[in-house]
Amino acid sequence: MSNDRNEPSASAGRAAQDVRVVLGRLRRRVRSVSDADDLTLSQASVLARISKDGPAATSALASVEGVRHQSMAATVAALDRLGLVERRPDPTDGRRRLVALTDDGRARAEGDRQARQEWLAGALQEQCSEAERQTVIDAMAVLERLIQP
């Protein structure tokens, strides 16, 4: 720990840089094994989020993705043009519309998720020892803790 609470220690700075760089590279590598080449990162992320969490309002998607409402509206419009999402009335509030996956969107999200999962599991199996895989599991628990509010 650093003596000055306002300034991170050297190890915290190094860890932050390493995590950011490695996760960026890993994300690009994992993305390259799926069929998501015709989608932007934000489009692929929204497709995956709706697949995981279910239909959502554009404003809620913007909030969880950390972007402005206008940016999310453009992302959703692009996914709609591709036939991957549709807007439906909110069953609890008829004034709102929810963004939901179409059958094509659901198949696309599941196929992409399965391809990425298979590649990463295979790479971890082939290139890492059991102890290293356990270290990855432990590190992910630490990173998960960091992102919790």
N, C-alpha and C positions, 0 to 999 in steps of 0.2 A: 504494500500500500504506500501511496505517496504521503509525505508529511503535510503537504498543502492540499487540502480537500478540493480546491478549484483546479488543480493541475493533475492530469492523469500520470501515473508512473510510466517509466519507459516500457515496462512489460505490457501495460494496458494499451499503450500506443502501438506497440508491435503487434499485439494480438488483434487489435482492431483492424490494422492494415492487412494482416494476413487473412483474417476471416473475410473481409470485404473482397479482396483479390481472388482468393480461392473460391468463394461462393459464386462470384461473377463468372469465373472460368467454368466451374461445375455447371452452372445454369446454362451457359452457352453450349457446353458439351452434351448435356442431357437433352437440351432442346434440339440439337442436331440429329438425334436418333428418332424423333417423332415426325409426323407429317405436318407439323405446324409451320413449315417454311413460308406459307402464304399468309400467315397471321403475324401481326406485330406482337411484341412481348406483352403489351397491355391487353390486346385482344385475347391472346392465349391465356393470360392470367384470369381475365373475366370469365372466359368459357370454363376454365377449371373451377373457379370459385362457385359459379352457379351450379355446376355439376355436383360439387361437394355439398353446398349449403342450401340449394334449392332456389326457387324464384325469388327475386328481390327487386325493390324499387331502384331506379337509377341513382337516386340520392344516397341510398344505403350502400350501393356498390361503390360509389365515389368515396364515401367515408371510409370503408374498410380497405380500399385500394390506395387511399391517401392522395386522391387527385380532386380537382375541381369538378363540380357538377357538369359544366360545359364539356370538359374533356371526356368524362364518362359518357355523356350523351353522344358524342362523336364516335366513341369506341363501340357503343351499343348499336348505333346506326350502321356502322360498318359490318358488324356481326349479323345484323338483320338483313342487309343486302346480300350477304353470303348464304342466307337461309339457315343460319346456325342458332338464332334466337328469334323469339317472337314476344310481342307485348300482349299481356292478358290483363283483364280487370282484376283488381285485388278483391278477393272474396270477402274481406272484412271491411273494406273501404272502397266503394264503387267509384270514388273520385280519382283514386290512384291506379296506376298501371304497374304491373310487375313484369320484369324481364325473365323469361323462362327459355329453356333449351327446346329446340325442335327435335324431332327424331334424329335428323342429320347431326344436329349439334351434340346430342347425347352420345351418338355413335362415335363422333369425332373426338369428343372429350375422353371417352372411355378407351378408345384405340390409342390415343396419344399417351394417356396415363399408363396404360399397360406396356407400351413400347419403352417408355422412359424407365418404368419400374424394372422391367426385365433386363434392360441394359445395365442399370446401376447395380442391381443385385448380382448380375453376372460378373461385372467388373470387381465388385467387393469380394466375391467368392474367389476369383482367379488371382487377384493381385494383393490380397490382404490376408494376414493370418487371423485366426480366431481372436487373439488378443487385440490386434489392430481393429477388427470389426467392433469389439467391445468398447474400445477407446472412442470410436466414432459414435457409438450409441451414447456413451457417457457425455461426450462433447455436445451432442445434439440436445441433451437434457439441459445443459448449461445455457446454450444459445436460446432454447425455448424459454427458459426463465428470464432471459434478458428482454424478450419481446413482450412479456406479459405486462399489462398496465399496472 
